[in-house]
Amino acid sequence: KGKCPEDGWDESTIELFLHELAIMDSNNFLGNCGVGEREGRVASGLVARRHYRLIHGIGRSGDISAVQPKAAGSSLLNKLTNSVVLDIIKLSGVRTVANCFVVPMATGMSLTLCFLTLRHKRPKAKYIIWPRIDQKSCFKSMITAGFEPVVIENVLEGDELRTDIEAVEAKIKALGAENILCVHSTTSCFAPRVPDRLEELAVICANYAIPHIVNNAYGVQSSKCMHLIQQGARVGRIDAFVQSLDKNFMVPVGGAIIAGFNESFVQEISKMYPGRASASPSLDVLITLLSLGTNGYKQLLKERKEMFSYLSSELKKLADNHNERLLDTPHNPISLAMSLKNLGENNDAAVTQLGSMLFTRQVSGARVVPCGSVQTVNNYTFKGFMSHSNDYPCAYLNAASAIGIKKQDVDVFLKRLDKCLKTSRKEARKEESVNEISNSNTGAEQLED
C-alpha cells in the first residue's frame, strides 16, 4: 500500500526486506558483466555491507525520482521511502499534502533547490522576502541560489518576536510583485522568536501571486507547526515546505524532505536536481520508520509534547530560584528561553562564559544569547545576531524539547544549569566587588589630588 506499517517490524525482518531489494540491482547479479563507467563496484566489503549492497543510489542523470532499469531494487526503495514519508507527513497534520520526495541534502541546500526551480517560473525576480530568523543556513540558501534576501525585522509582542505582516506587504508593494521570487517563511525556530504568521503570509502570497516556500526544518514533530502549514495552504498559498530528516526522524545528518500541495511543482523540483543521488538518507529513514511504525512514531510525538510541558514547568521553577524569568512564548511549541539578567547588565562575557560552562559539562544544544552581538554573513550585517532582533531587551538561554528527549535529559540539564548559574553569579559578584574597590580607590586618589 506504500504506507508506514502501524506496528514496527523487527530488525531481522527489515534486513531480509533490504536484502531482497538489493538482489534486484544488477551489481548483485551472479552473472553480471559490467562494462560501463558506473557499475556499482565497491572495493570494501565493509562499505558494501554498510549500505546493504544497495550501491547504485537513486534516480537517473536527469531526474532524482526516475527509475533506473539496472537498479530495480534501489529504485523501489526510493519510491517506497517517498510514499512512506508522505504517509507520515499526513499523519503529522498536513493532510492535504500532494507529493514529497527525500533529497540527499540537508535543509539549507534543499531550500536552494526550491529557489532555483522557481527561477525558471519567474525570470525577472531577484528578491526573496524573508522574515528574519538568525540561522545561517536558511539565509545562505537564498544567497547560494543567487537571490537578494530582503530582511523583514520582527516585531516584539510581549516577550515574543513575531512576523511583521504590514512590513511584508509594504515591501512587496515597494519592490513590485513581479520582482519577488517568493516569500521565505519559517515555522520551527528558537524562542523568543515564534513561528511566522503562516496563514496571513499565505493570503498575501495568494493575493499578489507570489510563491511561498516554508522552512519547516524541525516542524514535523510539532502538531502546531504542521497545523500552521495545513491552514496556510487552505486559506492562501504555500508552494513547498522543507524539513530535515535528522531533526524529525532521528537519523544521521544529510537528508531532507521537500513536500508540497501541487504534485507537478514538487516533480519540477525533483527534476531540477542534477544527476543521481545517494540512497543513504532514503535507506536510513525507511529503516527507521519501518522499525517504529506509525504507532511508534506517534508515541515519540506524544512523549515530546509531555517533555515540553515538563521542561517548561521545571525551567520556570529554576528561573524563579535564580531571580530570572522564563520568557512567555506560548506560540513556540518546541523551544523555550530563560532570561539571564542577573549575570550583569550588558555583561556579554559572563553570558558567553555560561555557555562554555554548560558545554564543558556535556550539555549540548543549549544556546546562550548575549545582547547586541554583531555578525556579518555573506556581506549582510546583523545586529543582535542569534536573538532574531536588533535590540532584544535581555540576554537569555535557550533549551528545546525535541523528538527523542527523555525525562533524564531534562533533569540532568536542569541540575547542571543550576550549578553553572550559581558559579556564574558568584564570579559576577566578585567582579562587581573588585570594580567597586577599584572605583573607590580611584575616588580617594582624586580627592588626595
C-alpha positions in Angstrom: 0.0 0.0 0.0 3.0 2.3 0.2 2.2 3.3 3.8 4.1 3.1 7.0 3.0 -0.1 8.9 1.1 0.6 12.1 3.3 -1.6 14.2 7.1 -1.6 13.7 9.0 -4.5 12.1 11.7 -6.3 14.0 15.3 -5.9 12.7 15.7 -9.3 11.1 12.5 -8.7 9.0 13.8 -5.3 7.9 17.2 -6.8 7.0 15.5 -9.6 5.0 13.4 -7.0 3.1 16.6 -4.9 2.3 18.5 -8.0 1.1 15.5 -8.8 -1.2 15.7 -5.3 -2.7 19.5 -5.5 -3.1 19.4 -8.7 -5.2 17.2 -6.8 -7.7 20.1 -4.5 -8.5 22.4 -5.6 -11.4 25.6 -5.2 -9.5 24.5 -8.1 -7.3 23.6 -10.4 -10.1 25.8 -13.6 -10.1 26.4 -13.5 -13.8 26.6 -9.7 -14.2 29.1 -8.3 -16.8 29.5 -4.6 -16.3 31.4 -2.6 -19.0 30.2 0.9 -18.1 31.7 3.6 -16.0 29.3 3.2 -13.1 28.6 -0.4 -12.4 28.1 -0.4 -8.6 31.6 -1.9 -7.9 32.7 -1.4 -4.3 36.3 -2.1 -3.2 35.5 -2.6 0.5 33.2 -5.3 1.8 32.6 -3.2 4.9 31.3 -0.4 2.8 29.1 -2.8 0.8 27.6 -4.2 4.0 27.1 -0.8 5.5 24.8 0.0 2.5 23.2 -3.4 2.3 24.8 -3.7 -1.1 22.4 -1.0 -2.4 25.2 0.7 -4.3 23.5 2.4 -7.4 21.9 5.3 -5.5 18.6 6.8 -6.6 17.4 8.4 -9.8 19.0 8.9 -13.1 21.2 11.7 -14.5 18.2 13.9 -15.4 15.7 13.2 -12.5 16.3 12.1 -8.9 12.9 10.4 -8.9 13.3 8.5 -12.1 13.5 4.7 -12.2 17.0 3.2 -13.0 16.5 -0.1 -15.0 19.7 -1.7 -13.8 18.9 -0.8 -10.2 15.3 -2.0 -9.7 15.8 -2.6 -6.0 17.2 0.8 -5.3 14.5 2.4 -7.4 11.8 0.5 -5.5 13.5 1.6 -2.2 13.3 5.2 -3.4 9.6 5.0 -4.4 8.7 3.2 -1.2 10.5 5.7 1.0 8.9 8.7 -0.6 5.5 7.0 -0.2 6.0 6.1 3.5 7.3 9.6 4.3 4.3 11.1 2.6 2.1 9.0 4.8 3.9 10.2 7.9 3.6 13.9 6.9 -0.2 13.4 6.5 -0.3 11.6 9.9 1.6 14.5 11.5 -1.0 17.1 10.4 -0.6 18.2 6.8 -3.5 16.1 5.5 -3.8 17.6 2.0 -0.1 17.4 1.0 0.0 16.1 -2.6 3.6 14.9 -3.0 7.0 14.7 -1.5 10.5 13.3 -2.0 13.6 12.6 0.1 16.6 14.5 -1.2 20.2 13.7 0.0 20.9 17.3 1.1 20.3 19.0 4.4 17.6 21.7 4.8 19.7 24.7 3.5 20.7 23.2 0.2 17.1 21.7 -0.2 15.7 25.3 0.1 18.3 26.4 -2.5 16.9 23.7 -4.9 13.4 25.1 -4.4 14.5 28.7 -5.2 16.4 27.6 -8.3 13.3 25.8 -9.5 11.2 29.0 -9.1 13.8 30.9 -11.1 12.5 29.4 -14.3 9.0 30.4 -13.5 9.9 34.0 -12.5 12.9 35.0 -14.6 12.6 38.7 -13.7 12.6 38.1 -10.0 15.7 38.9 -7.9 14.4 39.4 -4.3 13.3 37.0 -1.6 11.2 38.3 1.2 12.5 36.8 4.4 11.1 37.5 7.9 14.3 37.5 10.0 15.5 34.3 11.7 19.1 34.2 12.9 20.1 30.9 11.5 22.8 30.9 8.9 21.9 28.0 6.6 18.4 29.3 5.7 19.9 32.8 5.0 22.8 31.4 2.9 20.3 29.2 0.9 19.0 32.4 -0.7 22.5 33.8 -1.4 23.7 30.5 -2.9 20.7 30.4 -5.2 21.8 33.9 -6.5 19.0 36.0 -5.0 18.9 39.0 -2.8 17.3 38.5 0.6 15.0 41.3 1.8 15.2 41.1 5.6 11.9 41.9 7.4 12.6 42.7 11.1 10.3 41.0 13.6 8.0 42.9 16.0 8.1 42.4 19.7 4.8 41.4 21.3 5.3 40.8 25.0 8.4 38.5 25.1 7.7 37.1 21.6 9.2 38.1 18.3 6.5 37.8 15.6 6.1 38.4 11.9 5.6 42.0 10.8 2.8 41.4 8.3 2.4 45.1 7.4 6.1 45.4 6.7 6.0 42.3 4.4 3.1 43.7 2.4 4.7 47.2 2.2 7.9 45.7 0.9 6.1 43.7 -1.8 4.3 46.9 -3.0 7.6 48.9 -2.9 9.6 46.3 -4.9 6.8 45.1 -7.2 5.4 41.6 -7.0 6.9 40.6 -10.3 10.4 41.3 -9.0 10.0 39.0 -5.9 10.8 35.3 -6.3 9.0 34.2 -3.2 8.3 34.7 0.5 10.6 32.5 2.6 8.9 31.9 5.9 9.8 29.7 9.0 7.9 27.5 11.4 10.4 25.8 13.8 12.7 28.3 15.5 14.5 29.3 18.7 12.4 31.2 21.3 11.7 34.0 21.8 11.1 34.0 18.1 8.0 32.1 17.3 6.7 30.5 14.0 5.8 33.0 11.3 2.1 34.0 10.8 1.8 31.5 8.0 -1.9 32.0 7.4 -1.5 35.8 6.9 1.6 35.3 4.8 -0.1 32.7 2.6 -3.0 35.0 2.0 -0.7 37.8 1.0 1.2 35.4 -1.4 -2.1 34.4 -3.0 -3.3 38.0 -3.4 -0.1 39.1 -5.1 0.5 35.8 -7.0 3.9 35.3 -5.3 5.2 31.8 -4.5 5.7 30.8 -0.8 8.4 28.5 0.5 8.3 27.4 4.1 11.4 26.4 6.1 9.9 23.7 8.4 13.3 22.4 9.5 12.2 20.5 12.6 8.5 21.2 12.4 7.2 17.7 11.5 7.5 16.7 15.2 5.2 19.6 16.2 1.4 19.4 15.6 1.3 23.2 15.9 3.8 23.8 13.1 2.1 21.2 10.8 -1.3 22.8 11.6 0.1 26.2 10.5 1.2 24.7 7.2 -2.1 23.0 6.6 -4.1 26.2 7.4 -1.8 28.3 5.3 -2.4 26.1 2.3 -6.1 26.1 3.0 -6.6 29.9 3.1 -3.8 31.0 0.8 -0.7 29.8 -1.0 2.2 27.6 0.1 4.2 26.1 -2.8 6.6 23.9 -0.9 7.8 23.2 2.7 11.1 21.7 3.5 12.0 19.6 6.6 15.1 17.9 7.9 15.4 14.1 8.2 17.8 14.1 11.2 15.8 16.6 13.3 12.4 14.9 12.8 13.3 11.2 12.4 16.5 10.7 14.4 18.7 9.6 11.6 22.2 10.8 10.6 22.5 14.3 9.1 22.4 14.5 5.3 18.8 14.4 4.1 15.6 16.4 3.9 12.1 16.1 2.6 10.7 18.5 0.1 6.9 18.5 0.1 4.1 20.5 -1.5 0.4 20.8 -2.4 0.9 20.8 -6.1 2.2 17.4 -7.4 3.6 18.8 -10.6 5.6 21.6 -8.9 7.2 19.0 -6.5 8.1 16.9 -9.5 9.7 20.0 -11.1 11.9 20.5 -8.0 13.0 16.8 -8.2 13.9 17.2 -11.9 16.0 20.2 -11.1 18.4 18.1 -9.0 21.4 17.4 -11.3 22.5 13.8 -11.6 21.9 10.7 -9.4 21.9 10.9 -5.7 23.0 8.9 -2.6 20.4 6.4 -1.4 21.8 6.6 2.2 19.3 9.2 3.6 16.3 7.3 2.0 17.6 4.0 3.4 18.1 5.4 6.9 14.6 7.0 7.1 12.9 3.9 5.6 14.6 1.6 8.1 13.7 4.0 11.0 10.1 4.3 10.0 9.7 0.5 9.4 11.1 -0.2 12.8 8.9 2.4 14.6 5.7 2.0 12.6 3.1 4.8 12.8 2.3 3.8 16.4 5.9 4.1 17.4 6.3 7.5 15.8 3.0 8.8 17.3 4.3 7.7 20.7 7.5 9.7 20.2 5.5 12.7 19.3 3.3 12.3 22.4 6.4 11.9 24.6 8.0 15.0 23.1 4.9 17.1 24.0 4.9 15.8 27.5 8.6 16.6 27.9 8.0 20.1 26.6 5.4 20.7 29.4 7.8 19.2 31.9 10.8 21.2 30.7 8.7 24.4 30.7 7.4 23.9 34.3 10.8 22.9 35.7 12.8 25.6 33.9 10.3 28.2 35.3 11.0 26.9 38.8 14.7 27.2 38.2 14.4 30.7 36.8 12.4 31.8 39.8 15.0 30.4 42.1 17.7 32.5 40.4 15.5 35.6 40.2 15.3 35.2 36.4 12.2 34.7 34.2 11.0 32.0 31.8 10.1 34.2 28.8 6.5 34.0 27.9 6.5 32.5 24.4 3.2 30.5 24.1 3.3 30.4 20.2 6.6 28.4 20.2 5.8 24.7 20.7 9.4 23.4 20.8 11.9 25.9 22.2 12.0 27.8 25.5 14.0 30.8 26.7 15.1 32.0 30.1 16.4 35.5 30.9 19.9 36.0 32.1 19.7 39.5 33.5 21.4 38.7 36.8 24.7 37.8 35.2 25.2 41.5 35.0 23.6 44.1 32.7 25.4 44.2 29.3 27.9 41.7 30.5 28.3 39.7 27.4 31.4 37.9 28.7 29.6 36.4 31.6 26.7 35.3 29.4 29.1 33.7 26.9 31.1 32.1 29.7 27.9 30.4 30.9 27.5 28.8 27.5 31.1 27.5 27.7 30.5 26.1 31.2 27.4 24.2 30.1 29.3 22.8 27.0 32.3 21.6 29.1 29.7 19.9 31.4 28.4 17.9 28.4 25.2 19.9 28.0 24.7 20.2 24.2 22.1 22.1 22.3 21.5 24.9 24.9 22.3 28.3 23.4 23.2 31.4 25.4 22.4 34.6 23.6 24.1 37.9 24.7 22.7 41.3 23.9 23.8 43.2 20.9 26.3 40.9 19.2 27.0 41.8 15.6 27.8 39.3 12.9 28.3 39.6 9.2 27.0 36.8 7.0 27.8 37.0 3.2 28.3 40.8 3.5 25.0 41.3 5.3 25.5 42.7 8.9 23.1 41.5 11.6 22.9 43.5 14.8 21.9 41.4 17.8 22.7 38.2 15.9 21.2 35.0 17.3 18.4 37.0 19.0 16.4 37.5 15.8 16.2 41.2 16.6 18.4 44.3 16.5 17.8 45.0 20.2 16.1 42.3 22.2 15.5 43.6 25.8 17.7 40.9 27.6 20.2 38.2 27.3 18.8 34.7 27.5 19.4 31.0 27.4 17.6 28.5 25.0 16.5 24.9 25.6 14.3 22.8 23.4 12.2 19.7 23.8 12.8 17.9 20.5 11.8 14.4 19.5 13.6 11.6 21.4 14.2 13.7 24.5 13.9 11.8 27.8 13.0 13.0 31.3 16.5 12.1 32.4 17.9 14.6 29.8 15.7 17.4 31.3 16.6 16.5 34.9 20.4 16.4 34.2 20.3 19.6 32.2 18.4 21.5 35.0 20.8 20.2 37.6 23.9 21.2 35.7 22.4 24.6 34.7 21.6 25.3 38.3 25.2 24.7 39.3 26.5 26.8 36.5 24.2 29.7 37.3 25.4 29.6 40.9 29.0 29.7 39.9 28.4 32.4 37.3 26.6 34.6 39.9 29.4 34.2 42.4 32.0 35.2 39.8 29.8 38.2 38.8 29.6 39.3 42.4 33.4 39.0 42.8 33.9 41.1 39.7 31.5 43.7 41.0 33.3 43.9 44.3 36.7 44.3 42.6 35.2 47.1 40.4 33.7 48.8 43.5 37.1 48.7 45.3 38.9 49.9 42.2 36.4 52.8 41.8 36.6 53.8 45.5 40.5 53.7 45.3 40.4 55.9 42.2 37.9 58.3 44.0 40.2 58.5 47.0 43.2 59.2 44.8 41.3 62.0 43.1 40.4 63.6 46.5 44.0 63.5 47.6 45.0 65.2 44.3 
